Amino acid sequence: MRQTTAIFLTCLSLVFFTTGPASAQTALPSFGDAFAAHHTQVKLILSADTAKPGDTIWAGVDLKMESGWHTYWKNPGDAGSPTKIEWTLPPGISAGEIQWPLPEKLPPAEVTTYGYETEVVLLVPLTLASNLSGGPLNLAAKVSWLECKESCIPADATVEAKLNIGSETKTSAEASLVQSWQQKIPKPINNANWKIKVWWEKPATGDLRPLIFERPGIYSAAKNIPYSVDVFPEANDHFEIQSAVENLPSGIGGFHIRKFVKKFDGNWPTEIGGTLVATNYLGRQGYDFKLPIDEFLASEQSLLQMLLFAFIGGLILNIMPCVLPVIALKILGFVSEAKSEPRRVRKLGLIYALGVLLSFLALAAVVIGVKAAGHHAGWGMQFGSPVFIVCLTMLVTLVALNLFGVFEVTLGGRALDTAGELASKHGAAGAFFNGVLATMLATPCTAPFLGAALGFAFAQSASVIVLIFLTVGLGLASPYILLSWNPAWLKFLPKPGAWMEKFKIAMGFPMLATVVWLFNVAASSYGKNVLWLGIFLVVVAFAAWIFGEFFQRGRSRRGVALALVLILLAGGYAFALEKELDWRTAMPEANATGSLKESADGIDWQPWSVEAVAQARAAGKPVLVDFTADWCLTCQVNKKTSIEISSVREKLKSLNAVVLLGDYTHFPDAITTELNRYHRAGVPLVLVYPKNADTPPIVLPEILTPGIVLDALNRAGKP
Amino acid sequence: MKKTFAWFAALALTASAFGVEIGKPAPDFSGTDINGKIVRLSDYKGKIIVIESYNSDCPFCHNHYASGAMQELQKDLAAKGLVWLLVDSVNTKNFSYRTPEQARKESADLKIAATAWLDDHAGEIGHLYGMKTTPHCFVVAADGTLVYDGAIDDRPQPFGDPRTAKNYVRAAVDELLAGKPVTVSQTKPYGCGVHYAN
């Protein structure tokens, strides 16, 4: 029946509308009449029958909707239109703004609207001039609204009420109705009491950005403890708070919610307004707010936790495969310094720490710079640059040669002559350099805890990035600072002696191993041409030997030796690096498609993409994704020990799982975005998506064991 | 922590399932038009395409057609070689649903000048593009990237003459034709909710 009516109404509206825009305007009043009281009945009520001049009374537009029909709030949300009131008032009476009672959030979720069902009284304060003369007055308002159920119908009606101006105020029969709706108007929030903080949780993903509203929990049983909180947004042309809300864990009496803001144009807002809706056992209460948004402000608790994670992560970095070669250098340093006086040992420890910290500061500056330039930043991103790899390969080669004794590193030219005098400077420069080297080699690794801390840091403000990076550095340097503060702990080390020279040479070999690894990373950028990098390294080594043997230790024609060194380096550079390798314009590997199998019976890796994951999940298959990079040693170790092993291969086969490889070697943006989604700043990241497509993926820890992987796969295989 | 990850993963999935992003390739789709022909977005490669979420029972949408403003825009753009696709995602149980026969009649009665009217009663295209309202509009550049997503114009009213408003679709198309970047690429769509099947 109602459907027939609606179709009739639609036809009727067609008639009105098709008469053209000009006549549609003039047809409005009759249009309104035609629709009056179809699905919404409207009347005007007043809080007083008689009022005195100078009073402010309440007028209420009472809209009663038929079952299933609704009208809209001042911000209708994804669709709809707010109700409007146009007053026709006698002179001396002025109407204020509509006071909107707290609306309902109306489904469906994909097109959420804010409105009223059954009934709403929109309240408007009417101010009476003090010189108003007595007698009856006629108040009229044209109310236009959009009413919707399965379809939407615009309607309007003119409503009237009579008000007597007298010497005494007399409340009306509707005064209690007005009062009950007054209580439903959101109150302005007093943030001195509420102490609500609003901050961006992280940078935007596309045009969406998560926004956190938090009120710290109070640990006393206060009245009106909200147990569920939402934010209804103010209408805005430039951005929109999305309707979805997530209540996160919070202390008693507090709340912690995540909303998403969608931006249409302009900059991200720095201030946000709307209505906070707190629901507790007493019911719902709205609070209007306008609050500043803090950029990336994290709650102090989580910052402290992340600083702790950063420190522990930095500490653990010392034993990760990337930094291990530098440990050899440090051991040597301690042995050679063990004989020195404690003060000097302490000083060297601090200088080493300074080298580490300054390097981390430099890294933080790079990250902040890259972010400011609007690019993605990631841990270890410099390893995506072939130029950096070439420089580092050369540097580590020189370190190995230095350990072999081919040449000396001194600030002066003649090591042997002024050995005693330069000893202190030599030690200091060496310690500093060790710190820098340790940091540089540490960056391609992430350690347990470090991933979480860095993932957090990369989304924060510059000062928090600096703080977290310095804390990681402090963690990395801390064992050496401690040891140099307490040289007594070094007593277990053997006495210095002739063995040290042999030990030093032996330690050159881990460095050579590092060179081989870096060379392999470079190969992924240069392909077969990497041969020319090898040739250049031989030229550099030869030049280093001439430099050490005939310039540093030579007695005559030292100038000739130096000239030869420079000629070798310049020639090697020009020919091998520039001409043959064309090292600054490396061509990245062609995007591999199809299987990336490593061996005949190996895992059938397919290249990762968001679509590939979605496709596999749509087909009801479990998915394992390994985000890895050639330069990420932790990733390689994980793969060898826990992924590319027979038990995991069989498990993957039996589950009919799709196995995807995300290659982060050249730092593609798509993977950075994906890593950020999981709050990670770098690789490794291994995800296992369960068969059931509604279940979120299992995020595996940074360091894997076969048990962890098999357990995750078992869980993923369950329906 | 775990919950956060789970949540973000869910978001990631939602985004990939129902997301269109400005500057990214507009996802391809295929649908049946009211004459029973299969229409794919990729059929119009190389042309500028306007996609409009349509339901003429919606007063906002209706006003654009009753006033003739929308048909004028459609004709103007068709003359410039553009493609205009109506997407009707109203479910079959809603009385605003049009059978192909009713739709053909309505299209003729209202003199709709779109390239095709797609019957999307399952809501597949609507969900794919995240269509929120009727009329929610999209503009796809000739190279297939999405350049506009939002309201038809800056006048969210079911009455009056839409020609007095700033029409975002026309502006985006004009800029594309002039080889300029699109200034307003995203606005909040207004109108009635799309009456999806689920």
HADDOCK unambig.tbl for C-alpha pairs under 7 A between the chains (distance, minus, plus):
assign (segid A and resid 3 and name CA) (segid B and resid 95 and name CA) 6.96 0.50 0.50
assign (segid A and resid 10 and name CA) (segid B and resid 57 and name CA) 6.36 0.50 0.50
assign (segid A and resid 17 and name CA) (segid B and resid 63 and name CA) 6.64 0.50 0.50
assign (segid A and resid 17 and name CA) (segid B and resid 66 and name CA) 4.95 0.50 0.50
assign (segid A and resid 17 and name CA) (segid B and resid 67 and name CA) 6.80 0.50 0.50
assign (segid A and resid 18 and name CA) (segid B and resid 66 and name CA) 4.65 0.50 0.50
assign (segid A and resid 18 and name CA) (segid B and resid 67 and name CA) 6.54 0.50 0.50
assign (segid A and resid 20 and name CA) (segid B and resid 66 and name CA) 6.57 0.50 0.50
assign (segid A and resid 20 and name CA) (segid B and resid 67 and name CA) 5.09 0.50 0.50
assign (segid A and resid 21 and name CA) (segid B and resid 67 and name CA) 5.33 0.50 0.50
assign (segid A and resid 21 and name CA) (segid B and resid 160 and name CA) 5.49 0.50 0.50
assign (segid A and resid 21 and name CA) (segid B and resid 161 and name CA) 5.25 0.50 0.50
assign (segid A and resid 24 and name CA) (segid B and resid 160 and name CA) 6.87 0.50 0.50
assign (segid A and resid 25 and name CA) (segid B and resid 160 and name CA) 6.14 0.50 0.50
assign (segid A and resid 78 and name CA) (segid B and resid 132 and name CA) 6.56 0.50 0.50
assign (segid A and resid 78 and name CA) (segid B and resid 190 and name CA) 6.84 0.50 0.50
assign (segid A and resid 79 and name CA) (segid B and resid 133 and name CA) 5.95 0.50 0.50
assign (segid A and resid 79 and name CA) (segid B and resid 190 and name CA) 5.40 0.50 0.50
assign (segid A and resid 79 and name CA) (segid B and resid 191 and name CA) 5.03 0.50 0.50
assign (segid A and resid 79 and name CA) (segid B and resid 192 and name CA) 4.97 0.50 0.50
assign (segid A and resid 79 and name CA) (segid B and resid 193 and name CA) 5.37 0.50 0.50
assign (segid A and resid 80 and name CA) (segid B and resid 190 and name CA) 6.99 0.50 0.50
assign (segid A and resid 80 and name CA) (segid B and resid 191 and name CA) 5.54 0.50 0.50
assign (segid A and resid 80 and name CA) (segid B and resid 192 and name CA) 5.36 0.50 0.50
assign (segid A and resid 111 and name CA) (segid B and resid 132 and name CA) 5.62 0.50 0.50
assign (segid A and resid 111 and name CA) (segid B and resid 193 and name CA) 6.06 0.50 0.50
assign (segid A and resid 150 and name CA) (segid B and resid 94 and name CA) 6.75 0.50 0.50
assign (segid A and resid 151 and name CA) (segid B and resid 58 and name CA) 6.62 0.50 0.50
assign (segid A and resid 152 and name CA) (segid B and resid 58 and name CA) 5.83 0.50 0.50
assign (segid A and resid 152 and name CA) (segid B and resid 59 and name CA) 6.67 0.50 0.50
assign (segid A and resid 152 and name CA) (segid B and resid 192 and name CA) 6.63 0.50 0.50
assign (segid A and resid 153 and name CA) (segid B and resid 59 and name CA) 6.43 0.50 0.50
assign (segid A and resid 154 and name CA) (segid B and resid 59 and name CA) 6.75 0.50 0.50
assign (segid A and resid 237 and name CA) (segid B and resid 188 and name CA) 6.72 0.50 0.50
assign (segid A and resid 264 and name CA) (segid B and resid 186 and name CA) 4.70 0.50 0.50
assign (segid A and resid 264 and name CA) (segid B and resid 187 and name CA) 5.11 0.50 0.50
assign (segid A and resid 264 and name CA) (segid B and resid 188 and name CA) 6.91 0.50 0.50
assign (segid A and resid 265 and name CA) (segid B and resid 186 and name CA) 6.47 0.50 0.50
assign (segid A and resid 677 and name CA) (segid B and resid 8 and name CA) 6.31 0.50 0.50
assign (segid A and resid 678 and name CA) (segid B and resid 5 and name CA) 6.00 0.50 0.50
assign (segid A and resid 696 and name CA) (segid B and resid 6 and name CA) 4.95 0.50 0.50
assign (segid A and resid 696 and name CA) (segid B and resid 9 and name CA) 5.63 0.50 0.50
assign (segid A and resid 696 and name CA) (segid B and resid 10 and name CA) 6.13 0.50 0.50
assign (segid A and resid 697 and name CA) (segid B and resid 6 and name CA) 6.81 0.50 0.50
assign (segid A and resid 697 and name CA) (segid B and resid 9 and name CA) 6.79 0.50 0.50
